[in-house]
Amino acid sequence: MPGKYLIRVSKSGYIDETRDIEVAENQKNEFKFRLVKNSGLLKLNIQPLDAKLLINQEDYSSLRNIELPTGTYKIELTKPGYYEQNDFVTIEIGKTVEKTYNLKAQTGKLMVTVQPIEAKCVLSKDGKEVRNWTGSEILNDLLIGEYSLKIIYEGFEEQIKRIIIENNKTTIEEFLLKKSISKRTEQIDNMVFVEGGEFMMGSESGEFDEKPVHKVVVKSFYIDKYEVTQREYEKVMGNNPSYFKNPSAPVEQVSWNDAVAYAQKVGKRLPTEAEWEYAARGGNKSRGYTYSGSNTIGDVAWYGENSRNTTRPVGTKEPNELGIYDMSGNVWEWCSDWYSDTYYSSSPLTNPTGPSSGTYRVMRGGSWYFNDIHCRVAGRNRSRPTNGYNDDGFRCVQDK
């Protein structure tokens, strides 16, 4: 209909346009409107790249070129171990705002004094080497957090220590290495040397209280190459309690108390649960196998599917990476620790020894009677320390 009109065109995110128009009779009336975006562009350069970015409390962490409606915005940047940084930016129509942010790391200092001065120091964080050097050193600007420091020198005992770096503080550590009592490095009296180190203990499979996977550091030690045999046990203890009689097979039907008594008589001890798993995994030579020495259980273990319902002579399957036999299968092996289904959640980093008390003691490795899932290097079991069944045995360790 001919006449004068007021037209308003609007769209979310754009500036409204209002215009007076006149429609003529018997003519083609064409009117064009080009709305202008009610926004601008925010371009960001942020270091470190994985910092968390909030704009007006909304997460934009994965974006660096952001189109925003006009207005003023609060920028919040955070990352653990760094100082938080806040800012305000104003976005105008059609304009680009460029901002650069460099978060400042929270750091501390580490002063290390070592004797002998020729000793090598290796500092690691989350299992990855951060620095290495020889002798005493001052390390500035270390990111805050937990580290592991290993001190090594031939002919001296290795030391591993947990280090905590705190913000704006200096951590001072002094190390006086002790000379090794002997130069034994590989095997002695059918024992295998296990060089200390760190590993990830446990499993995410959810089986047998193996969660959470957690980092553990253990010192060097020696471990029996084989499970204690009936011949060895009878020679020391004067009797053979085993159900399956065979001098070359592992002794069984021994309680935790029996195993401890034997170990004390031969000047050894039972392994901690952490030592046992570290050795079963192959120590610092580990290839990450599911079972001790292989991903194919039949290569390394006598278990429910191949044992024919009896124990077998020790050392008749393949060894693991360190040359240790039967850590999967044959008989369950007692460990020194009390058992707790929640201990992994609070286990200390260095040389954990288990809870201070409990009802059961830890057993590891599976047996001739059990299936493959129980024979995994991460598998756990427990029994009362006075019990001893025909698939319960042990091996011993000795401090370096």
NORKAZI-V500507 format. One record per backbone hydrogen bond with DSSP energy under -0.5 kcal/mol. CO is the residue of the C=O (numbers start at 0). NH is the residue of the N-H. E is the energy in kcal/mol with one decimal. If there is no record, write none. Layout:
co->{CO:CO}
nh->{NH:NH}
e->{E:E}
This chain:
co->{2:4:4:6:8:10:12:16:18:20:21:22:23:26:27:32:35:36:37:38:39:40:40:41:42:44:46:47:51:51:52:53:53:54:57:57:59:63:63:65:65:67:70:72:72:73:74:75:76:77:78:80:84:86:88:88:90:91:94:95:96:98:100:100:102:103:104:105:106:107:108:109:109:110:111:112:114:115:118:119:120:121:121:122:122:123:124:127:130:132:136:137:138:141:144:146:147:147:148:149:150:151:152:154:158:160:162:162:163:164:165:168:168:169:170:172:174:174:177:185:187:189:190:191:192:193:196:198:198:200:206:209:213:215:216:217:219:220:221:222:224:227:228:229:230:231:232:233:242:245:245:246:247:248:254:255:256:257:258:259:260:261:262:263:268:270:271:272:273:274:275:276:277:278:280:281:282:289:290:290:293:294:295:295:296:296:298:300:301:302:302:311:312:319:323:328:329:331:332:336:337:339:341:342:342:348:348:354:358:359:360:361:362:363:364:369:370:371:372:375:380:382:383:384:384:388:388:390:390:391:392:393:394:395:396:397}
nh->{22:6:20:18:16:13:37:8:6:4:23:2:26:28:29:34:14:38:69:93:67:42:96:65:98:100:102:50:53:77:59:55:75:57:54:59:62:43:65:41:67:39:90:74:88:55:86:53:84:51:81:105:76:74:72:90:70:94:40:97:42:44:46:102:104:82:106:143:167:141:170:111:138:172:136:174:176:118:134:151:132:123:149:129:130:147:127:124:122:120:111:139:109:107:164:162:123:149:160:121:158:119:155:179:150:148:146:164:165:144:168:108:170:171:110:112:114:176:156:192:190:224:187:222:194:220:217:200:215:213:209:202:200:198:350:196:399:193:397:191:324:250:232:233:234:235:236:237:244:229:248:230:313:229:258:259:260:261:262:263:264:265:267:266:396:335:275:276:277:278:279:280:282:281:287:284:285:376:292:293:290:296:298:299:299:300:317:302:329:305:306:249:315:322:319:330:367:392:363:361:354:342:344:345:346:216:350:337:384:338:382:334:380:332:328:303:373:374:375:378:362:360:386:255:256:252:391:331:392:253:333:227:270:223:268:221}
e->{-3.4:-0.6:-3.0:-3.1:-2.3:-2.3:-2.8:-2.9:-3.3:-3.2:-0.6:-2.1:-0.9:-0.7:-0.6:-0.5:-2.9:-1.3:-1.6:-3.3:-2.5:-0.6:-3.2:-3.0:-2.6:-2.9:-3.0:-1.6:-0.5:-2.0:-2.9:-0.5:-2.6:-1.7:-2.7:-0.5:-2.2:-2.9:-0.6:-3.1:-0.5:-2.5:-3.4:-0.5:-2.2:-2.5:-2.1:-2.6:-2.2:-3.3:-2.1:-3.5:-2.6:-3.7:-3.1:-0.5:-1.8:-1.8:-2.4:-0.5:-3.1:-2.1:-2.3:-0.5:-0.5:-3.0:-0.6:-2.0:-3.2:-2.5:-3.2:-0.5:-3.3:-2.9:-2.3:-3.0:-2.7:-1.8:-2.9:-2.7:-2.0:-0.5:-2.6:-3.6:-1.5:-2.7:-1.8:-2.9:-2.9:-3.3:-3.1:-0.6:-2.4:-2.2:-2.9:-2.9:-2.8:-0.5:-2.6:-2.5:-2.0:-3.1:-2.1:-2.4:-3.2:-3.0:-3.4:-0.5:-0.6:-2.1:-1.7:-2.6:-0.6:-0.5:-3.0:-2.5:-1.9:-0.5:-3.7:-3.5:-0.8:-3.1:-1.3:-2.2:-0.6:-2.0:-2.8:-0.7:-2.6:-2.2:-0.7:-1.9:-3.1:-2.3:-3.6:-1.6:-0.9:-3.4:-2.5:-3.2:-2.6:-2.4:-2.4:-2.6:-1.8:-1.5:-3.4:-1.9:-1.0:-0.5:-1.6:-2.0:-2.3:-2.2:-2.3:-2.5:-2.1:-2.3:-2.5:-2.4:-1.7:-1.5:-3.3:-1.1:-3.0:-2.7:-2.7:-2.3:-2.5:-2.6:-2.7:-2.2:-2.9:-1.2:-0.5:-2.3:-1.5:-2.5:-1.6:-1.0:-2.0:-0.7:-1.7:-0.5:-1.3:-2.0:-2.4:-0.6:-3.0:-1.5:-2.2:-0.7:-0.9:-1.9:-2.3:-1.6:-2.1:-3.3:-2.1:-2.2:-0.6:-0.8:-1.4:-1.7:-0.9:-3.1:-0.5:-0.6:-0.5:-2.7:-1.8:-2.5:-1.4:-2.5:-3.4:-3.2:-1.1:-1.4:-0.7:-1.0:-2.7:-3.0:-1.9:-0.7:-1.8:-2.6:-2.0:-3.1:-0.6:-1.2:-1.8:-2.4:-0.5:-2.7:-1.9:-3.0}
